[in-house]
Amino acid sequence: MKNATPLRRTLTALTATTLLAGGLLFGQTATATPAAAAGGTKIVCEIDKMRQQSHELRAKAAKLQRLGAMAEARKARAQADALDRRIRNCIDAENNHKPWK
């Protein structure tokens, strides 16, 4: 059984190398797709609908907090915060605001 250990190390190293190479290749294709799609697509933001969803999530978070479900309330509040950030990004995009400047 002493011969099994070097073989196991070799297979583990080979597997790790393959997974890393696959991850790098996947990362390259994943970053190339949005750049290609950004040319002709238009993103539509329904700001009023998103504000309504944010308000509903905050009301849900308040109700959950009153009931004592703190983790669920925190999750609902985080989702509402994410929606608020998306709303701000949509408004900034409409005003031609560039966040990298």
C-alpha positions as CSV (number, residue, x, y, z in Angstrom):
1,M,0.0,0.0,0.0
2,K,3.0,2.3,0.1
3,N,2.7,2.9,-3.6
4,A,-0.9,4.2,-3.3
5,T,0.3,7.4,-1.5
6,P,2.4,8.9,-4.3
7,L,-0.4,8.0,-6.8
8,R,-3.0,9.7,-4.6
9,R,-0.8,12.8,-4.4
10,T,-0.3,12.9,-8.2
11,L,-4.1,12.4,-8.8
12,T,-4.9,15.1,-6.3
13,A,-2.5,17.6,-7.9
14,L,-3.7,16.7,-11.4
15,T,-7.3,17.2,-10.3
16,A,-6.6,20.5,-8.6
17,T,-4.7,21.8,-11.7
18,T,-7.6,20.7,-13.9
19,L,-10.2,22.5,-11.7
20,L,-8.1,25.7,-11.6
21,A,-7.6,25.7,-15.4
22,G,-11.3,25.1,-15.9
23,G,-12.1,27.9,-13.5
24,L,-9.8,30.3,-15.4
25,L,-11.4,29.3,-18.7
26,F,-14.9,29.8,-17.3
27,G,-13.9,33.1,-15.8
28,Q,-12.7,34.3,-19.2
29,T,-15.9,33.3,-20.9
30,A,-18.0,34.8,-18.1
31,T,-16.3,38.2,-18.4
32,A,-16.4,38.2,-22.2
33,T,-20.2,37.7,-22.4
34,P,-21.4,40.9,-20.6
35,A,-19.0,43.0,-22.6
36,A,-20.3,41.6,-25.8
37,A,-24.0,41.9,-24.7
38,A,-23.6,45.5,-23.5
39,G,-23.3,46.8,-27.0
40,G,-26.9,46.5,-28.2
41,T,-29.0,45.7,-25.2
42,K,-31.0,48.2,-23.2
43,I,-31.8,47.7,-19.5
44,V,-35.2,48.8,-18.4
45,C,-35.6,49.9,-14.8
46,E,-39.1,50.1,-13.4
47,I,-38.3,52.5,-10.6
48,D,-41.8,52.8,-9.2
49,K,-42.2,49.0,-9.1
50,M,-38.8,48.6,-7.4
51,R,-39.7,51.3,-4.8
52,Q,-42.9,49.4,-4.0
53,Q,-41.0,46.1,-3.6
54,S,-38.5,47.9,-1.3
55,H,-41.2,49.3,0.8
56,E,-42.9,45.9,1.1
57,L,-39.6,44.3,2.1
58,R,-39.0,46.9,4.8
59,A,-42.6,46.3,6.1
60,K,-41.9,42.6,6.2
61,A,-38.6,43.1,8.0
62,A,-40.3,45.3,10.6
63,K,-43.0,42.6,11.1
64,L,-40.4,39.9,11.4
65,Q,-38.5,41.9,13.9
66,R,-41.6,42.4,16.1
67,L,-42.1,38.6,16.0
68,G,-38.5,38.0,17.1
69,A,-37.2,36.5,13.8
70,M,-34.0,38.7,13.7
71,A,-32.1,36.7,11.0
72,E,-35.1,36.8,8.6
73,A,-35.6,40.5,9.3
74,R,-32.0,41.2,8.6
75,K,-32.2,39.3,5.3
76,A,-35.4,41.2,4.2
77,R,-33.7,44.5,5.1
78,A,-30.6,43.5,3.1
79,Q,-32.8,42.7,0.1
80,A,-34.5,46.1,0.5
81,D,-31.1,47.8,0.7
82,A,-30.0,46.0,-2.5
83,L,-33.2,47.2,-4.3
84,D,-32.5,50.8,-3.1
85,R,-29.0,50.6,-4.5
86,R,-30.4,49.4,-7.8
87,I,-32.8,52.2,-7.9
88,R,-30.0,54.7,-7.3
89,N,-28.0,53.1,-10.0
90,C,-30.9,53.3,-12.5
91,I,-31.5,57.0,-11.6
92,D,-27.8,57.7,-12.0
93,A,-27.6,55.9,-15.3
94,E,-30.6,58.0,-16.6
95,N,-28.7,61.1,-15.6
96,N,-25.5,59.9,-17.4
97,H,-23.6,59.6,-14.1
98,K,-20.4,57.6,-14.4
99,P,-19.5,56.0,-11.1
100,W,-15.8,55.6,-12.1
101,K,-15.2,59.3,-12.3
